Amino acid sequence: MIAMLEAVATPVLVVIKPRPLSPDANDDMVLDVAINGHADAIVTNNLKDFALAAERFGIQVLTPREFLIAYRKGE
């Protein structure tokens, strides 16, 4: 599974680390990659810890279910 993700992933150089961002410090590295990689969305079940910081940078936070529904609709 990891090898499949690595095959399609784009490496992101983390230059900007505007910390702290999340109430859970362990989530900051995910936000660092999303911000520096210009992500459209973060897919997680942990909406509470990501929502405020992601909104600040214009990044959607979606549950896996919401992501799959949007993906199937072509959004």
N, C-alpha and C positions, 0 to 999 in steps of 0.2 A: 504494500500500500504506500509506504513512504517513497519507494523508488518511483512509483507512478506519479506522485505529487512532484517529486524533484524533476521529473522529465518535462513537466509543463510549467514549472514555477520560474519566475523571473527573480534573480537575486536583487536585493535592495540594499544599497549603501545607506546606513543610518548616519546622517550628518547632524540633523536637528533632534535634540532630546529635550523637549519642553516639559520637564517634570517638576513636581508630581502632577499627573493627569487624572488618575483613577483613585478611588477610595482603596482599592487593592493594588499595592505597589507591584505585585507580580503581573498585573495586566498592562503596566506601562510599556513593557517591551513589545507587546502586540500593537499597542497604539503607536509606538515609535516607527515600526515597520509600515503600518497603515498610512501614517502621515507622510513619511519619506517616500513611500512607494506610490503615493497619490491614489490610494485605494478608493473605490466607489462605495464599498461596504465592508463591514466586519460581520461575519456570520458566527453567532454564538448564542448559547442559552442564557448567558450572563448579561442580560440587557441592562440591568441596574448599574453595574460598575462601568460599563462602556458608554452609555447613552450621552451623558453630559459632555464628556471630553470629545467624543466623536462628532457631536453636533457642532461644537466649537470650530472644528476643522472641516465641516461639510461632508462628513462620512456617515452614511447610513449604518444603522445597527439592526440586523435582521436575525430572527431565529432561523434555524435550519429549515423549518417548515415554510416560513415566509419567503426565504430565498428560493426554495424549490418551486413554489407557486409562481413567483415572479419569473424565474428562469423558464418554466414551461410556457408562460404567456409571452416570452420573448422580451421581457422588460429588462 
